[in-house]
């Protein structure tokens, strides 16, 4: 097949795929170029590295050939070869449909993109993935991405529920998490009490962080809240920032006892930075309940 024919076939294939999946795989492919696969010491058969002998290491782990070459004892380490299972969830609440300007994606669009891109990146690394609340077991392969894409496009997607998960499973929750803290605490407790490793990624529109409006503004709720008319928004901006910071601190207080991590992503920032941070966490970086700030690139 010539280059031209191959390009046309690829373009035709891309045209038949859902735009969300195309965008997610493009983001995953970009991030994949700059990261390595999950590397951990374990009981697999694949050689990883040699390291110097330390007191307490079993003598049976010494690689005598490498030791003879180096003139000092070395331990042979193999790579952990068991795939992990990761459950993903993207917030389906009505508040996720908001954006401050048409030039930005809605919070739902960005959360869905990051969810699918995370799945694509994990599958590239040999991991198993599933959407929380669908009843599907974690699996690997292209068909998983197709199923996830369809599920993300369905109306009435499941809200955050305490689905039964295996102990030591991995869980990634992506949403705005603007619900009252007691409600969020109850929902997250049901998942965290199962001993799973979790990460919360809060996705917000930049206007939700900065409250850039001035003058008389009426704020309409997206989840049956009453509308609020404020005559001079600039007079409450500092108070708003304080309340947002307090809510965010409350979220971190909820996840900290479970050893879960917490991150922030704004829809005016590229998705690659958030995906890279998620990949680092799922690759074994120590979880910390903190709010890293992403910088535009």
Secondary structure, DSSP 8 states (H G I E B T S, - for coil): --HHHHHHHHHHHHHHS-HHHHHHHHHHHHHHTT------B-S-SSEEEEEE--TT--GGGB-HHHHHHHTS-EEEEEB-----EEEEEE--SGGGG--SSTTS--HHHHHHHHHHHHHHHHHHTT-EEEETTS----B-SHHHHHHHHHHHTSTT---S------TT-EEEEEE---S-HHHHHHHHHHHHTTT-EEEEEEEE-HHHHH----SSEEE--SSS---EEES-GGGGHHHHHHHHHHHHHHHHHHHHTTT-EEEEEETTS-HHHHHHHHHHHHTT-------B-----
